[in-house]
Amino acid sequence: MLVVNSLPPLRLLSVFEAVLRSGSVQRAAQELNVTQPAISQALRQLEEHVGIKLLDRRTRPATRTEAGHILESAVTEGLGKIAEAIEHIRGMQAVEDSATIACSVGVATYWLMPQLARFSADYPHVTVNVMTTPQGAPRLTPTIDLAIRYGNGTWTDGQVEKLFDERVVPVCSPAFRQRLPADGAGLERATLLNVNTDDPAWITWPTYLKISRLPENIAVGRRFTNYVQATQAALDGQGVMLGWESITGALVREGRLVEANDRPLVPKDAFYLVSSPRIAGREAARLLASWLFPSNDERL
């Protein structure tokens, strides 16, 4: 049974967590917008409340005692749950005629936004909020209804349905393509546009060249933090990028980019829509989820 009177004030626990997370009293004071003496006093009050030293001040910086480690674990978990609960409550208060969907910035810019323009024309009363990540598989949170993810579809945090398969092929501007050999080879000396990624499922240039049995590139390429930047560089004629259908497909169909060779790869992974269990009670989110699927082959 929880005895409320045994708990120290939340303010003291917040100061304790801030000091340990930031690594110093000075940084914690700046973060909490208070003086350093106020931080030190709060730490002493917390130790008086629990009746044992939490920090060993004989070292610089002070280190956690065994009791400090135990309390740190509990405080971190507790404050995290409180923050998650508040986010959940705020999500409950969201306007019913709205839905929030998360995806990578590249998919949002080149695939999702054109879909949402048509969705809004059909359902002007529904507001769609888009949350983006640099790349990867955005997670579901209490305020996110839907997530578009690339991967093997084995996630367990929501209902998973395949949106579309992918196709990867080198693309570049028409002008840059004219400088490549007529057979589409010559990538070993071309400027390759690379996107930094930690996702092992994402196909990179070394992987593409190896699978396609093409010579290793010996030129110095350019690196970008996301596919929007790399795509703009390709449009500007700065080099060749690995074009993913979800990102560059429409640009190729418009003629703004062209395929640099005829050696596409079809990854075993695909794009999926992951729906939060909470959308069962959210009409706008359910409407958007169902709208994204009909005739989606025509929307690529």
ZAMARGU-4260 file (C-alpha; in steps of 0.2 Angstrom, whole numbers, plus 5000, padded with zeros to 4 digits):
<rodrens>
0) 5000/5000/5000 | 5007/5017/4995 | 5009/5029/5010 | 5008/5046/5002 | 5016/5055/5017
5) 5032/5044/5015 | 5035/5052/4998 | 5046/5068/4996 | 5039/5083/4987 | 5039/5080/4968
10) 5050/5096/4967 | 5064/5087/4976 | 5063/5072/4965 | 5063/5083/4949 | 5079/5092/4955
15) 5087/5075/4959 | 5083/5068/4942 | 5089/5084/4933 | 5106/5084/4942 | 5109/5066/4938
20) 5103/5067/4920 | 5113/5084/4916 | 5128/5078/4926 | 5131/5094/4937 | 5122/5106/4949
25) 5126/5120/4937 | 5118/5113/4922 | 5103/5107/4932 | 5101/5125/4939 | 5101/5132/4921
30) 5088/5119/4915 | 5076/5123/4930 | 5080/5141/4930 | 5085/5142/4948 | 5101/5146/4957
35) 5114/5133/4961 | 5112/5135/4980 | 5094/5131/4978 | 5098/5115/4969 | 5110/5110/4983
40) 5098/5114/4996 | 5085/5103/4987 | 5097/5089/4987 | 5100/5090/5005 | 5082/5091/5009
45) 5079/5075/4999 | 5093/5066/5008 | 5085/5072/5025 | 5068/5065/5019 | 5074/5048/5014
50) 5087/5047/5029 | 5102/5042/5019 | 5115/5050/5008 | 5111/5049/4989 | 5127/5057/4983
55) 5145/5055/4987 | 5152/5073/4987 | 5170/5067/4991 | 5172/5065/4972 | 5171/5078/4958
60) 5158/5077/4951 | 5148/5069/4965 | 5144/5051/4962 | 5128/5041/4966 | 5129/5030/4982
65) 5120/5013/4982 | 5104/5022/4988 | 5106/5035/4975 | 5106/5022/4961 | 5090/5014/4968
70) 5081/5031/4969 | 5087/5036/4952 | 5080/5021/4944 | 5063/5023/4952 | 5062/5042/4949
75) 5067/5040/4931 | 5054/5027/4928 | 5041/5037/4938 | 5043/5054/4930 | 5043/5045/4913
80) 5026/5037/4917 | 5019/5053/4923 | 5025/5062/4906 | 5017/5048/4896 | 5001/5049/4906
85) 5000/5068/4903 | 5003/5065/4884 | 4990/5052/4884 | 4977/5064/4893 | 4981/5078/4880
90) 4978/5066/4866 | 4961/5062/4874 | 4957/5080/4873 | 4961/5082/4854 | 4948/5087/4842
95) 4938/5072/4836 | 4939/5078/4818 | 4957/5076/4817 | 4970/5063/4815 | 4989/5062/4817
100) 5000/5052/4806 | 5019/5049/4807 | 5032/5045/4794 | 5049/5049/4788 | 5052/5066/4781
105) 5055/5059/4763 | 5039/5049/4763 | 5029/5064/4770 | 5036/5076/4757 | 5035/5065/4741
110) 5021/5052/4745 | 5010/5057/4759 | 5007/5075/4755 | 5000/5072/4738 | 4988/5059/4745
115) 4983/5071/4759 | 4979/5084/4746 | 4966/5072/4738 | 4960/5066/4755 | 4957/5084/4761
120) 4947/5087/4745 | 4936/5072/4749 | 4935/5076/4768 | 4937/5094/4771 | 4931/5093/4788
125) 4945/5082/4794 | 4961/5090/4800 | 4977/5079/4797 | 4992/5082/4807 | 5009/5075/4801
130) 5024/5071/4812 | 5040/5067/4803 | 5056/5059/4808 | 5073/5060/4798 | 5070/5041/4793
135) 5066/5024/4800 | 5050/5018/4808 | 5042/5031/4819 | 5034/5025/4835 | 5016/5026/4840
140) 5013/5037/4855 | 4997/5042/4864 | 4995/5057/4852 | 5000/5048/4836 | 4986/5038/4828
145) 4995/5031/4813 | 5013/5027/4807 | 5020/5023/4790 | 5035/5012/4792 | 5047/5003/4781
150) 5052/4986/4787 | 5047/4968/4788 | 5030/4972/4796 | 5032/4962/4812 | 5029/4976/4824
155) 5017/4972/4838 | 5012/4989/4845 | 4997/4991/4833 | 4987/4984/4818 | 5000/4982/4803
160) 4994/4982/4785 | 5005/4983/4770 | 5003/4999/4760 | 5015/4995/4745 | 5031/4986/4740
165) 5046/4996/4736 | 5057/4998/4720 | 5075/5005/4721 | 5084/5011/4706 | 5098/5025/4703
170) 5090/5041/4697 | 5097/5058/4692 | 5093/5073/4682 | 5091/5072/4663 | 5106/5083/4660
175) 5117/5072/4672 | 5110/5056/4663 | 5117/5062/4647 | 5135/5062/4654 | 5134/5044/4659
180) 5137/5030/4646 | 5123/5025/4635 | 5121/5008/4643 | 5118/5016/4660 | 5134/5010/4667
185) 5148/5021/4673 | 5142/5023/4691 | 5159/5018/4698 | 5165/5036/4693 | 5149/5046/4695
190) 5146/5057/4710 | 5134/5047/4721 | 5122/5055/4733 | 5122/5046/4750 | 5109/5047/4764
195) 5116/5044/4782 | 5106/5030/4790 | 5107/5018/4804 | 5093/5007/4798 | 5101/4990/4792
200) 5085/4987/4781 | 5088/5003/4771 | 5098/5000/4754 | 5113/5010/4753 | 5125/5012/4738
205) 5138/4999/4743 | 5123/4986/4745 | 5116/4991/4728 | 5132/4990/4719 | 5136/4973/4726
210) 5119/4966/4723 | 5119/4973/4705 | 5136/4966/4702 | 5142/4983/4697 | 5160/4990/4701
215) 5163/4998/4717 | 5162/5017/4716 | 5179/5026/4717 | 5173/5044/4717 | 5170/5055/4732
220) 5151/5056/4734 | 5141/5068/4744 | 5131/5064/4761 | 5115/5070/4767 | 5105/5068/4783
225) 5088/5064/4774 | 5081/5060/4757 | 5073/5077/4754 | 5090/5085/4754 | 5097/5071/4743
230) 5082/5072/4731 | 5084/5091/4729 | 5103/5088/4725 | 5098/5075/4712 | 5085/5087/4704
235) 5099/5101/4704 | 5110/5089/4694 | 5123/5086/4707 | 5124/5067/4706 | 5115/5051/4706
240) 5104/5045/4721 | 5096/5029/4725 | 5078/5032/4720 | 5065/5024/4730 | 5048/5023/4722
245) 5039/5031/4737 | 5050/5046/4736 | 5056/5048/4718 | 5043/5039/4708 | 5032/5054/4704
250) 5047/5064/4699 | 5052/5051/4687 | 5035/5050/4680 | 5035/5069/4678 | 5052/5068/4669
255) 5061/5079/4682 | 5072/5064/4686 | 5076/5049/4675 | 5083/5031/4679 | 5101/5030/4677
260) 5101/5012/4672 | 5089/4997/4670 | 5094/4988/4686 | 5081/4990/4699 | 5080/4981/4715
265) 5064/4976/4724 | 5068/4974/4743 | 5060/4961/4753 | 5054/4974/4765 | 5040/4986/4761
270) 5030/5000/4768 | 5016/4997/4781 | 5003/5007/4789 | 5003/5004/4808 | 4987/5009/4817
275) 4986/5013/4835 | 4973/5003/4845 | 4966/5019/4851 | 4959/5023/4833 | 4944/5012/4837
280) 4936/5027/4845 | 4943/5040/4833 | 4932/5042/4818 | 4944/5054/4808 | 4959/5042/4811
285) 4949/5027/4805 | 4943/5036/4790 | 4961/5041/4785 | 4968/5024/4788 | 4954/5016/4776
290) 4956/5029/4763 | 4975/5026/4761 | 4972/5008/4755 | 4959/5008/4741 | 4967/5008/4724
295) 4984/5012/4732 | 4993/5004/4717 | 4987/5019/4707 | 4993/5032/4720 | 5012/5027/4719
</rodrens>
